[in-house]
Amino acid sequence: MAEPFSLLLTVYAGDRTDYVREAFRSAVDAQTRRPEQVVLVQDGPVPSDLGVCLDEVRAGSPVEVTFVCLERNGGLGVALDHGLEASRHDVVARMDADDIAMPQRFAVQLPVIEDGADLVGAGMLEFGSDRGDIVGRRTPVSDPGDIARYARLHDPFNHPTVVYRRRAVVAAGGYGDLPLMEDYWLFARMIATGATMVNLTEPLVYYRVGDGAYERRGGVALLRAELRLQRELLRGGFTTRAQYFRNVSVRGGYRLTPAWIRRPLYRRFVAPRGVRDAPAEAARER
């Protein structure tokens, strides 16, 4: 039986108006199965042009939009927890404000949730300047045993693709306040609490990887977030002490590598084992 669902989209001051419009339209107007509600969270003050953009997409939306405006920027995890509170439906789909959903995305994912899954992720196509500029493909691990095992070293889900049951997220404690690593930390806790987790290898989202994408995967801030995440995984019993030291070495070391070697390291060691580059004739190094 088809269930109603909410789309959860967060926006902050650094988002571009043209990307927000395209993301919203792709996940609402262009879908073969539309959400019944969009929860649009503004994470802190935004520039005037972005504010106008948000007013326009709300006014032009073919479905109900619940607007949540936070007075200050608290980070993605905090914004998403506020959005979950405003969601009227138990099934919630995530969407990033600079990505593009394929038209069949929800028509493919919702039946998996309705069949009993608590969370379902999918593959993504990485693109550069536009959707014709495909530079890579992220295919997540799909075997249930692999999902749990790989989660001890890396995030087994592509966060911009997930659809989940709100009650399963709440049972795991919500996103919480672990900036830059909130999705991985949530998924680990959901696995630990026995949630049914599914990954579809089919790409259902175009994921934007413009200039600087791999630079943003490193640096001191990411290293600190990584170390905090690994401490939480160990403290919660999700990883062993041996796995903790391995993860700090592999993932922490990766955060400190120069950007020019970060891409191959990401695909080889940090990303889910199922990740593959796009075919050579379609991919271009950036």
C-alpha positions in Angstrom: 0.0 0.0 0.0 1.4 3.4 -1.0 2.3 5.6 2.0 2.5 9.4 2.0 6.0 10.8 2.6 7.8 14.0 3.4 10.8 15.5 1.6 13.4 17.0 3.9 15.5 19.8 2.4 17.9 22.1 4.3 19.3 25.4 3.0 22.0 27.6 4.5 23.8 30.9 3.6 26.4 29.2 1.4 23.8 27.6 -1.0 23.4 29.0 -4.6 19.9 30.1 -5.7 20.1 28.3 -9.1 21.2 25.1 -7.4 18.4 25.3 -4.9 15.7 25.9 -7.5 17.0 22.9 -9.6 17.2 20.6 -6.6 13.7 21.5 -5.5 12.1 21.1 -8.9 13.9 17.8 -9.5 12.7 16.3 -6.2 9.1 17.7 -6.4 7.8 18.9 -9.8 9.7 16.4 -11.9 9.1 13.3 -9.8 6.8 10.5 -11.1 5.9 10.0 -7.4 5.7 13.3 -5.6 6.0 13.8 -1.8 2.9 14.9 0.0 4.9 17.5 2.1 8.2 19.3 1.7 9.9 20.3 4.9 12.2 23.2 4.0 14.6 24.2 6.7 16.5 27.5 6.6 19.6 26.9 8.7 20.3 30.5 10.0 20.3 33.8 8.2 20.7 33.8 4.4 21.5 36.4 1.8 18.5 38.4 0.4 18.7 36.7 -3.0 18.5 33.3 -1.4 15.6 34.4 0.8 13.7 35.5 -2.3 14.5 32.2 -4.0 13.0 30.3 -1.0 9.9 32.4 -1.1 9.5 31.7 -4.8 9.9 27.9 -4.6 7.5 27.8 -1.7 4.9 29.9 -3.6 5.3 27.8 -6.7 5.4 24.4 -5.2 2.7 21.9 -6.4 2.7 20.3 -2.9 2.5 21.6 0.7 5.7 23.2 2.0 6.4 23.5 5.7 9.0 26.2 6.2 11.2 26.0 9.3 13.5 29.0 9.9 16.2 28.7 12.4 17.6 31.9 14.0 21.2 30.8 13.8 23.2 28.3 11.8 23.5 25.2 13.9 24.9 22.8 11.3 23.3 20.1 9.2 22.5 17.6 12.0 20.7 20.2 14.1 18.7 21.5 11.0 17.7 17.9 10.0 16.5 17.1 13.5 14.3 20.2 13.4 13.1 19.2 10.0 12.2 15.7 11.3 10.1 17.2 14.1 8.1 19.2 11.4 7.6 16.1 9.2 3.9 15.0 9.2 4.7 11.6 7.8 6.7 8.7 9.1 8.5 8.1 5.8 11.0 10.9 5.1 13.2 11.4 2.0 16.4 13.4 2.2 17.6 15.8 -0.5 20.6 18.1 -0.6 20.1 21.7 -1.9 22.7 21.4 -4.7 22.0 17.9 -6.1 19.5 16.7 -8.6 17.1 13.8 -8.1 16.3 11.6 -11.1 12.6 11.6 -12.0 12.0 8.0 -10.9 13.9 8.3 -7.6 11.0 8.1 -5.2 8.9 5.7 -7.3 11.9 3.3 -7.0 12.7 3.8 -3.3 9.3 4.1 -1.7 8.2 0.5 -2.4 11.3 -0.8 -0.6 10.3 1.2 2.5 6.7 0.0 2.2 8.0 -3.6 2.0 9.6 -3.3 5.5 12.9 -1.5 5.2 13.7 1.3 7.8 16.2 3.0 5.5 17.0 2.7 1.8 19.9 4.3 0.0 20.9 4.4 -3.6 23.8 5.0 -6.0 24.8 8.4 -7.4 26.3 9.9 -10.5 28.9 12.6 -9.8 28.7 15.5 -12.2 30.7 18.7 -12.7 29.4 21.7 -14.7 26.1 20.0 -15.7 24.5 16.6 -15.9 26.2 15.9 -19.2 29.5 16.2 -17.4 29.5 12.9 -15.6 32.9 12.5 -13.8 32.2 9.4 -11.5 29.8 7.0 -10.1 29.2 5.9 -6.5 27.8 2.5 -6.2 27.1 1.6 -2.5 27.5 -1.9 -1.0 24.2 -3.7 -1.2 24.5 -7.0 0.6 23.0 -6.6 4.1 26.0 -8.3 5.8 28.4 -6.1 3.9 26.5 -2.9 5.0 27.0 -3.8 8.6 30.6 -4.9 8.2 31.7 -2.0 6.0 30.1 0.5 8.4 32.9 -0.3 10.8 35.3 1.5 8.5 33.3 3.9 6.3 29.8 5.3 5.8 27.9 2.6 3.8 25.2 5.0 2.5 25.2 8.0 0.2 23.4 10.4 2.5 21.8 12.6 -0.2 20.0 9.5 -1.5 18.4 8.1 1.6 14.7 7.6 2.5 13.9 6.4 6.0 11.3 5.9 8.6 11.3 8.7 11.1 10.5 6.4 14.0 13.7 4.4 13.3 15.8 7.5 13.2 14.3 8.8 16.4 14.8 5.4 18.0 18.5 5.7 17.2 18.6 9.2 18.8 18.3 11.4 15.7 21.2 13.0 13.9 22.5 14.7 17.0 25.3 17.2 17.1 28.4 15.7 15.5 29.2 18.3 12.8 30.5 17.0 9.4 29.9 13.4 10.5 26.3 13.4 11.6 25.0 11.1 8.9 27.6 8.4 9.4 27.0 8.5 13.2 23.3 8.2 12.7 23.6 5.2 10.3 25.9 3.4 12.7 23.5 3.8 15.6 20.6 2.7 13.4 22.5 -0.5 12.5 23.3 -1.0 16.2 19.6 -0.7 17.1 18.6 -3.3 14.6 17.1 -1.2 11.9 16.6 -2.8 8.5 19.0 -1.1 6.1 18.9 -1.5 2.3 21.0 -0.1 -0.5 20.0 0.0 -4.2 22.9 0.0 -6.6 20.9 1.9 -9.2 21.9 5.6 -9.3 19.0 7.8 -8.4 20.7 11.1 -7.7 23.0 13.4 -9.6 25.7 14.5 -7.0 27.4 17.8 -7.7 31.2 17.7 -7.4 32.4 21.1 -8.6 35.8 22.7 -8.0 37.1 22.1 -4.5 35.1 19.0 -3.8 38.1 17.0 -2.7 39.8 19.9 -1.0 36.7 20.0 1.3 37.2 16.4 2.3 40.4 17.2 4.2 41.8 19.7 6.6 42.0 20.2 10.4 38.2 20.6 10.9 37.5 17.3 9.1 40.3 15.6 11.1 38.8 16.8 14.4 35.3 15.6 13.3 36.8 12.3 12.2 38.5 11.7 15.5 35.4 12.6 17.4 33.3 10.2 15.3 35.8 7.4 15.9 35.7 8.0 19.7 31.9 7.9 19.6 31.9 4.6 17.6 34.3 3.1 20.1 32.5 4.4 23.1 29.2 3.0 21.8 30.6 -0.4 21.2 30.2 -0.2 17.4 33.9 -0.7 16.8 36.6 -2.5 18.7 39.7 -0.9 20.0 41.7 -2.5 17.1 39.2 -1.1 14.6 39.4 2.3 16.3 43.2 2.5 15.7 42.8 1.3 12.2 40.2 3.9 11.4 42.1 6.7 12.9 45.1 5.7 10.9 43.3 5.2 7.6 40.6 7.8 7.8 42.4 10.3 9.9 45.5 10.1 7.8 43.4 10.6 4.7 42.1 13.9 6.0 45.7 15.2 6.1 46.8 14.2 2.6 47.3 16.8 -0.1 44.1 17.3 -2.2 45.7 16.0 -5.4 46.0 12.5 -4.0 42.8 12.6 -2.0 40.5 11.5 -4.8 42.2 8.1 -5.5 42.5 7.5 -1.7 38.9 8.3 -1.2 37.7 5.8 -3.8 40.2 3.1 -2.6 40.0 3.3 1.2 37.4 5.7 2.5 34.3 5.4 0.4 32.1 2.2 0.4 33.7 -0.7 -1.2 31.1 -0.8 -3.9 32.1 2.6 -5.3 33.3 2.6 -8.9 34.4 5.4 -11.2 32.3 6.1 -14.3 33.4 4.4 -17.5 36.6 5.9 -18.8 34.9 7.4 -21.9 32.5 9.3 -19.7 34.8 10.3 -16.8 37.2 13.2 -16.7 39.6 14.1 -14.0 38.9 17.4 -12.3 
